[in-house]
């Protein structure tokens, strides 16, 4: 779950046009997270976010949806959905066992 928040932090740095800081952050935090968890979905998310750096104006990129307020809401809702999913999963497994 922390990868989602780290990725959002990277996106926020790009949004503020702090590209050098974003690259340093990605190298220090996101690269190690991806080495630990080679999940295809997470890799796709990282690639989309990193692609924002290729554009002079990230808001004009094909990935500009990552800069929208709705993206922030998705990330802020993530812990709730993660908790609910984990809870339901534990209840189901307790009935199966």
N, C-alpha and C positions, 0 to 999 in steps of 0.2 A: 504494500500500500504506500510505503514511503516514496517509491519511484514516481508515483503520480504527483505527489507534492513537489518533489525535486524537479520534475519536468515542468510543472507550472511555474516554479521559481525561474527556471531558465526562460520560459516564455515571457514572463514579466520583465526580465532583463532585456530581452529583445524588443519588447513593447516600448521600453524607455530608451531604446537605441543605444544600450550599453553593450555593444557587440563583443568587445574585448573581454569584459567581465563575464558575459554569457559563455564565451568559448572556454575561459578558464574554469568556470563553474561546471560546464559539461565535461571537461577533461577530468576534473577532480571528483565529481559526484556521479554523473550519469554514466560515464564509461565503466566505472567499477561496478555500478548496479547492473549494467547490461552483461558484464562478464559473469556475474554471479547468477543471473537469471536470463537465460537466452530464450525468453518467450517471444514468439513471432509477433504477437499483438503489440507488446511493449516496444519491440524493435521498430515496427511500423510507426508507432507514435513518436518515437525518438527521431526517426528519419524525417517525418513531416515537420517536426519542430525545428530540427537542425536546418532544414531547407529554407526556413524563414531568413536565415543569415545570408542567403545567396541574392537577396533582393535589396536594392537601395531603399525601397519603401516596402516593408513587410506587409503593410495593410493592402498593398496592391498585388500581393502574391496569391497563387492558387490555394495557399494554406492560411490565408488571412482569417479563416474561421477560428483558428486557435487564439486569435487576439481579441475575439469578441467577449462581451460580458457573459454570454451564455456559457462559454468555456469555463470561466471562473465559477459559475454556479454548478456546473457538472462536477468540478473538482471539490467544491465545498460540500456537495451532497454525497460524495464518494464514501466517507466514513460511515454514514448512516446506512447506505445500501450494503456496504461490506459487513457491518454488524448484523443487519437483518439476514443476509445470506448465510453468515456463519451460524446465527442462532437457529434458523430453519434447518440448516444442515445437521446441527447437533441434535435437534429434536427428532429428525427423521432417523438418524443413526441410533438414537436411544431406543426407538421403537423397533428397529430392525434387530438390534442386538439381543 
